[in-house]
Amino acid sequence: MSASSELLAAAVGYRARATPGDIHLAECLEQAAHNAAARESAWEVAGYSTQEQTQLAECWWRNELAVARSLHPWRE
């Protein structure tokens, strides 16, 4: 399973359990997962190795997560 597939599954699960105040965050996570899938496809077409794709995805996801956290503080 690709990183974006795992991310999408987690986002959908989060959305199913989200409170009304967390729905927007869940939608953002789902969109990030779809964006990640598109990026993975582009990287594959561009000829990046699996290892390079993994490194790019991890870097990109850390940035996306930082933005989401700044917009929606996580609840403990």
Secondary structure, 3 states (H helix, E strand, C coil): CCHHHHHHHHHHHHHHHCCHHHHHHHHHHHHHHHHHHHHHHHHHHCCCCHHHHHHHHHHHHHHHHHHHHHHCCCCC
